[in-house]
């Protein structure tokens, strides 16, 4: 979403996790980093990862290991 300060992206499934940037791509990179950080913290704390519940216009996948 574009606003007067640039672009804003959010992930409501993760407690309103959001990112910002001067461009669309910067906002996506920022929100993806914040999503990864939030997921890592949830996994380390033994918390459940929520299923997506909102429609997306862009799909991407994340692969990581806790080894």
Residue frames as qw, qx, qy, qz and C-alpha x, y, z in Angstrom:
[[0.000, 0.891, 0.455, 0.000, 0.00, 0.00, 0.00],
 [0.423, 0.321, -0.018, 0.847, 1.40, 3.41, -0.91],
 [0.255, -0.863, -0.389, 0.197, 1.06, 6.37, 1.42],
 [0.147, 0.979, -0.076, 0.117, 2.60, 9.83, 1.70],
 [0.398, -0.750, 0.525, 0.063, 5.77, 8.39, 3.28],
 [0.102, 0.415, -0.865, -0.264, 6.35, 5.60, 0.76],
 [0.699, -0.048, -0.604, -0.380, 5.10, 2.02, 0.80],
 [0.469, -0.343, 0.627, -0.519, 3.73, -0.08, 3.64],
 [0.655, 0.040, -0.710, -0.253, 3.36, -3.88, 3.73],
 [0.439, -0.390, 0.581, -0.564, 1.91, -5.91, 6.58],
 [0.462, -0.006, -0.881, -0.099, 1.21, -9.44, 7.70],
 [0.548, -0.455, 0.099, -0.695, -1.86, -9.48, 9.96],
 [0.907, -0.161, -0.382, -0.069, -1.43, -13.16, 10.85],
 [0.685, -0.022, -0.408, 0.603, 1.71, -12.26, 12.80],
 [0.322, -0.702, -0.396, 0.497, 0.30, -9.65, 15.16],
 [0.224, 0.960, 0.127, -0.113, 0.34, -6.92, 12.55],
 [0.634, -0.313, 0.361, 0.608, 3.96, -7.48, 11.51],
 [0.445, 0.872, 0.199, -0.048, 4.74, -4.70, 9.01],
 [0.624, -0.144, 0.259, 0.723, 7.46, -3.19, 6.86],
 [0.206, 0.916, 0.129, -0.319, 8.11, 0.10, 5.12],
 [0.607, -0.083, 0.412, 0.675, 10.15, 1.39, 2.20],
 [0.116, 0.537, -0.157, -0.821, 10.54, 4.16, -0.31],
 [0.439, 0.231, -0.632, -0.596, 9.62, 1.67, -3.05],
 [0.894, -0.090, -0.101, -0.428, 7.28, -1.33, -3.31],
 [0.827, 0.207, -0.489, 0.184, 10.25, -3.73, -3.41],
 [0.161, 0.397, -0.589, 0.685, 11.89, -2.14, -0.36],
 [0.609, -0.283, 0.269, -0.691, 8.66, -2.52, 1.62],
 [0.948, 0.028, -0.240, -0.208, 8.42, -6.20, 0.60],
 [0.611, 0.323, -0.586, 0.422, 12.04, -6.86, 1.59],
 [0.127, -0.396, 0.501, -0.759, 11.45, -5.15, 4.94],
 [0.775, -0.203, 0.151, -0.579, 8.25, -7.06, 5.77],
 [0.901, 0.154, -0.405, -0.015, 9.82, -10.38, 4.70],
 [0.378, 0.362, -0.632, 0.572, 12.75, -9.78, 7.07],
 [0.374, -0.305, 0.429, -0.763, 10.37, -8.93, 9.90],
 [0.901, -0.046, -0.130, -0.411, 8.26, -12.01, 9.15],
 [0.762, 0.240, -0.557, 0.227, 11.35, -14.22, 9.27],
 [0.091, 0.360, -0.598, 0.710, 12.43, -12.66, 12.57],
 [0.623, -0.222, 0.237, -0.712, 8.95, -13.14, 14.05],
 [0.926, 0.058, -0.295, -0.229, 8.72, -16.78, 12.85],
 [0.567, 0.313, -0.640, 0.414, 12.15, -17.59, 14.26],
 [0.172, -0.319, 0.538, -0.761, 11.16, -16.15, 17.65],
 [0.802, -0.113, 0.049, -0.585, 7.88, -18.10, 17.65],
 [0.876, 0.170, -0.451, -0.009, 9.66, -21.35, 16.77],
 [0.366, 0.342, -0.650, 0.572, 12.35, -20.84, 19.39],
 [0.352, -0.228, 0.466, -0.779, 9.64, -20.19, 22.01],
 [0.100, 0.137, 0.985, -0.044, 7.72, -23.32, 20.96],
 [0.414, 0.434, 0.307, -0.739, 4.76, -21.29, 19.75],
 [0.599, 0.442, 0.657, 0.122, 2.48, -22.32, 16.90],
 [0.105, -0.173, 0.405, 0.892, 2.89, -20.72, 13.49],
 [0.499, 0.473, 0.409, -0.599, -0.45, -19.36, 12.26],
 [0.496, 0.355, 0.694, 0.382, -1.94, -20.47, 8.95],
 [0.032, -0.015, 0.248, 0.968, -2.37, -17.70, 6.38],
 [0.176, 0.562, 0.758, -0.280, -5.87, -16.30, 6.54],
 [0.245, 0.770, 0.064, -0.585, -5.77, -13.36, 4.14],
 [0.788, 0.550, 0.226, 0.159, -5.59, -13.37, 0.35],
 [0.445, -0.566, 0.327, 0.612, -2.20, -12.56, -1.11],
 [0.588, 0.782, -0.033, -0.203, -1.27, -10.96, -4.39],
 [0.381, 0.675, -0.626, 0.086, 2.32, -12.16, -4.15],
 [0.956, -0.289, 0.006, -0.057, 3.51, -15.58, -3.03],
 [0.321, 0.667, -0.631, 0.233, 6.95, -16.48, -1.75],
 [0.912, -0.290, -0.291, 0.005, 8.37, -19.28, 0.30],
 [0.177, -0.792, 0.510, -0.285, 10.79, -19.41, 3.18],
 [0.930, -0.030, -0.349, 0.113, 13.14, -22.24, 3.98],
 [0.047, -0.741, 0.517, -0.427, 15.32, -22.32, 7.05],
 [0.790, -0.100, -0.586, 0.151, 16.84, -24.68, 9.55],
 [0.467, -0.814, 0.172, -0.300, 17.29, -24.45, 13.30],
 [0.931, -0.001, -0.204, 0.304, 20.40, -26.68, 13.25]]
